[in-house]
């Protein structure tokens, strides 16, 4: 007993309510076909919202960093797995190119990392709601500009409402999804079975392999509908920073004893976020990506007998600042390349001078 609650009885009740066959998904990998009919689908309902509206939570981390989480609840989108409205919005809110939130914050020294989207785990994609999150790793100056940053996020959301959903962006995501599915690495059977069983909670059985990659139906109205949930009344703000809790008037989370404070977001800020008076001219949609591949034919089929392609790698770019070596793959015939990059500075640098170098983290080569 604790605080008048019988913990054992509560655990047993939770077990009886949720640990039964009707809530389970099973995947068996083998060579024998099953002829058993699947059980009828069960529907569950719960009251929304799943948290208090208009709240700011300050939490104390173990490490020394500043992370800002902006979270909204969306309706269940299970039935829209071929339309992917949340993924469309995640692509734009989490973009890193010119005109993006990430580019804006990084240029001002406010943030070094930004990600957006619905989490991949089933806890974020339930029959009750989807949980969409924008996470931003703040600098010290970014922590001081936290409310300005949230305001800029809402400026970008207003921009998305004004320009309306763009089909060409959806088609780019469609091409990327098809490419990623086509060249997905083979998984160990244990991992494969586990992933498929989780996907059965999200997709029809015929889509458990392809569901997360499928962008098949363009639905502008659905994207606008989902975008309507990105309101200040539906947001939860979490600030994780050692500098965030300055008062002794904090609460302790009951299971792990983590310190946190709960604050109301001021009505003036809520009104400002609801309808920003202007949109910064630096914010705009990304440009069309001309480098998304659609042709995956392998050139080695026609040139594998060329002696120049059978010999050792040859240097095809020889410049003072760069050398590029190339050898045609005639064995595996996949449109991939391995790139090793070494950068050295020949100029003495004052040890007090901080140097920051940004390079692309990954890229795709179409033909090898």
Secondary structure, 3 states (H helix, E strand, C coil): CECCECHHHHHHHHHHHHCCHHHCCCCCCCCCCCCCCCCCCCCCCCCCCCCCCCEEEEECCCCCCEEEEEEEEECCCHHHCCCCHHHHHHHHHCCCCCCCHHHHHHHCCCEEEEEEEECCCHHHECCCCEEEEEEEEECHHHHHCHHHHHHHHHHHHHHHHHHCCCHHHHHHHHHHHHHHHHCCCCCCHHHHHHHHHHHCCCCCHHHCCCHHHCCCCCCHHHHHHHHCCCCHHHEEEEEEECCCCCCCCCEECCCCCCEEEEEECCHHHHHHHHCCCCCCCCCCCCCCCCCCCCCCCCCHHHHCCCHHHHCCCEEEEEECCEEEEECCCCCCCCCCCCCCCCCCCCCCCCCCCCCCCCCCCCCCCCCC
